[in-house]
Amino acid sequence: SPQYDPSPEYEPEAGSSSFQQSSQHQIELSQKDADDLFGCND
């Protein structure tokens, strides 16, 4: 869109990377929670 004018400060790769890291972190937390919940049911 013509209205979109990215500033020099904006780095798409850095933004995507940090978003990926944050998502991966959430996934790891979810997996850990699942391990805590279901891992106890031996």
Secondary structure, DSSP 8 states (H G I E B T S, - for coil): -TT----TT--HHHHHHHHHHHHHHHHHHHHHHHHHHHTT--
